[in-house]
């Protein structure tokens, strides 16, 4: 299993939010590209970048993403407010290895089918989940859609993976939703990446044992709850 540091962008800063609430910010660092370079320096070999402003319609962090991807030196997956082909193409041209698509991919399955055919193996679908229901638009809208049913519906699409975020666990340092992640991993034909609440090495081991291909870590890394060296000694970086 690979462990991927998260670099979440808001107002030009690297932040971490608690419980999926935009106004509950617990970490704020001034230089996101420097943060990204530091994770790479410590040994991580893939990064996960999200533009929270774009995801919530509050603006964008395009120039910072461009700089971060250019200087990272490792593959980077980028998401947040990606809702058209031009944005996907622009991120790939800037050097993103994968583009993470969420809101429109969930709300418009025909669009996701078209985009995955146009950009095969370059899109990761993001299913943000609160109590098994998919949420969109920066976690503000809850759909009457079970995440496993959604994954089963799009299983034939040529995607690079599925990123499942347990929003109800996000930033709370209380462990992730293991039954949820196991069920999605069982249903998915592509690699599944888990996010939200991953706090300890035991959480990572439990995800690995349940067939999850990767874990995106935020708060646990930024607060020092898990030492990067211990992660890198045991899991693929």
C-alpha positions in Angstrom: 0.0 0.0 0.0 1.2 3.5 -0.9 0.9 6.4 1.6 0.4 9.8 0.0 0.7 13.2 1.8 -2.1 15.6 1.2 -1.5 19.3 0.3 -4.8 21.0 0.6 -4.9 24.6 -0.7 -7.0 27.5 0.6 -6.3 31.2 0.1 -2.8 30.4 -1.2 -1.9 28.5 2.0 -1.6 24.8 2.9 -4.4 23.9 5.3 -6.2 21.0 7.0 -9.9 21.1 7.8 -11.8 19.3 10.5 -14.9 17.3 9.8 -15.3 18.5 6.3 -16.2 22.0 7.6 -14.7 24.8 5.6 -14.6 27.2 8.5 -12.9 24.7 10.8 -9.3 25.0 9.9 -6.7 23.5 12.2 -3.5 23.8 10.2 -2.3 26.7 8.0 1.2 26.8 6.4 2.3 29.7 4.3 4.3 28.1 1.5 2.5 25.1 -0.1 5.3 24.3 -2.7 7.8 24.2 0.2 5.6 21.9 2.1 5.3 19.6 -0.9 9.1 19.6 -1.4 9.6 18.7 2.3 7.4 15.7 2.0 9.4 14.5 -1.0 12.7 15.2 0.8 11.5 13.0 3.6 11.0 10.1 1.2 7.4 10.2 -0.1 7.1 9.5 -3.8 3.6 10.8 -4.6 1.5 13.8 -3.6 -2.2 14.6 -3.4 -3.1 18.2 -4.1 -6.6 19.7 -3.7 -7.7 23.2 -4.5 -10.3 23.8 -1.8 -11.2 27.2 -3.1 -12.0 25.9 -6.6 -14.0 23.0 -5.1 -16.2 25.4 -3.2 -16.4 28.2 -5.8 -14.4 30.6 -3.7 -11.6 31.2 -6.2 -8.6 29.1 -7.2 -4.9 28.4 -6.5 -3.9 27.8 -10.1 -0.4 29.4 -10.0 0.5 27.7 -6.8 -0.5 24.3 -8.2 1.5 25.0 -11.3 4.6 25.8 -9.2 4.0 22.8 -6.9 3.7 20.3 -9.7 6.6 21.7 -11.6 9.0 21.6 -8.6 7.7 18.5 -6.7 9.9 16.0 -8.6 7.4 13.2 -8.0 4.0 12.2 -9.5 1.2 14.5 -8.3 -2.5 13.9 -8.4 -4.5 17.2 -8.5 -8.2 17.9 -7.8 -10.6 20.4 -6.6 -13.3 22.1 -8.8 -12.3 20.1 -12.0 -15.5 20.2 -13.9 -14.6 20.4 -17.6 -12.3 18.9 -20.2 -10.3 22.1 -20.5 -9.3 22.1 -16.9 -8.3 18.4 -17.0 -6.2 19.1 -20.1 -4.6 22.1 -18.5 -3.6 20.2 -15.3 -2.1 17.3 -17.4 -0.2 19.8 -19.5 1.2 21.4 -16.4 2.6 18.1 -15.3 -0.1 16.5 -13.1 0.2 12.7 -13.4 -3.5 12.2 -12.6 -6.5 14.5 -12.3 -9.0 14.0 -9.5 -12.6 14.6 -10.5 -15.4 14.7 -8.0 -18.6 16.8 -8.1 -19.3 16.6 -11.8 -18.1 13.0 -12.1 -20.7 12.1 -9.5 -23.6 14.3 -10.6 -23.1 13.7 -14.4 -22.1 10.1 -15.0 -22.3 10.5 -18.8 -19.7 13.2 -18.5 -17.4 11.0 -16.5 -17.8 8.2 -19.1 -16.8 10.7 -21.9 -13.9 12.1 -19.9 -12.5 8.7 -18.9 -12.6 7.6 -22.6 -10.8 10.8 -23.6 -8.2 10.6 -20.8 -7.9 6.9 -20.1 -6.0 5.9 -16.9 -5.5 9.6 -16.1 -8.5 10.3 -14.0 -9.2 9.4 -10.4 -12.8 9.7 -9.4 -13.3 11.2 -5.9 -16.2 9.9 -3.9 -16.5 12.1 -0.8 -18.7 10.3 1.6 -20.6 11.1 4.8 -22.3 8.1 6.4 -22.2 6.1 3.2 -23.9 8.9 1.1 -21.9 10.8 -1.5 -21.4 14.5 -0.9 -20.4 17.0 -3.5 -19.7 20.7 -4.0 -17.1 21.0 -1.4 -19.0 18.7 1.0 -22.0 21.0 1.0 -24.5 18.9 -0.9 -25.5 15.3 0.2 -26.8 13.1 -2.6 -29.2 10.2 -2.1 -26.5 7.9 -3.6 -24.7 5.1 -1.8 -21.0 5.1 -2.6 -20.8 1.3 -3.3 -23.7 1.6 -5.8 -22.0 4.5 -7.5 -18.7 2.5 -7.9 -20.6 -0.5 -9.3 -22.3 1.8 -11.8 -19.1 3.2 -13.2 -17.0 0.0 -12.9 -16.5 -0.3 -16.6 -14.9 3.1 -17.1 -11.1 3.3 -17.7 -10.2 5.2 -14.6 -6.9 5.3 -12.7 -8.5 4.8 -9.3 -11.1 5.9 -6.8 -10.4 8.2 -3.9 -12.8 7.7 -1.1 -12.9 10.3 1.6 -14.8 9.6 4.8 -15.8 13.2 5.4 -17.4 12.4 8.7 -13.9 11.3 9.9 -11.9 14.0 8.2 -9.4 15.8 10.5 -10.7 14.3 13.7 -7.8 11.9 14.4 -10.2 9.1 15.5 -9.5 6.5 12.9 -11.1 6.0 9.5 -14.2 4.2 8.4 -12.9 0.7 7.8 -16.1 -1.0 6.8 -16.8 1.7 4.2 -13.3 1.4 2.7 -13.4 -2.4 2.7 -16.8 -2.4 0.9 -15.6 0.1 -1.8 -12.4 -1.9 -2.3 -14.4 -5.0 -2.8 -16.6 -3.3 -5.4 -13.9 -1.4 -7.3 -12.0 -2.8 -10.3 -9.4 0.0 -9.9 -7.1 0.9 -7.0 -8.9 2.5 -4.1 -7.3 5.3 -2.1 -8.6 6.0 1.4 -8.8 9.4 3.1 -10.3 10.8 6.2 -9.3 10.0 9.8 -6.3 7.9 9.2 -4.4 8.5 12.4 -2.1 5.5 13.3 0.0 2.9 11.8 -2.6 0.4 12.9 -5.1 2.3 10.7 -2.8 2.0 7.8 -2.3 -1.7 8.4 -6.0 -2.3 8.7 -6.6 -0.5 5.3 -3.9 -2.6 3.7 -5.4 -5.8 5.0 -8.8 -4.8 3.5 -7.5 -4.4 0.0 -7.0 -0.7 -0.1 -4.2 0.3 -2.5 -3.3 3.6 -0.9 -4.0 6.1 1.9 -4.0 9.9 1.6 -2.8 11.4 4.9 -3.3 14.9 6.1 -3.8 15.7 9.7 -1.9 12.7 11.0 1.2 13.9 9.2 0.9 17.6 9.9 0.4 17.2 13.6 3.1 14.5 13.9 0.7 11.8 15.1 2.6 9.4 12.8 6.3 9.9 12.2 7.0 9.9 8.4 10.0 7.6 8.9 7.8 4.9 10.6 5.4 5.1 7.7 8.2 4.9 5.1 9.8 2.0 6.9 6.7 -0.1 6.6 4.7 1.1 3.6 5.5 2.1 0.0 6.0 5.8 -0.2 
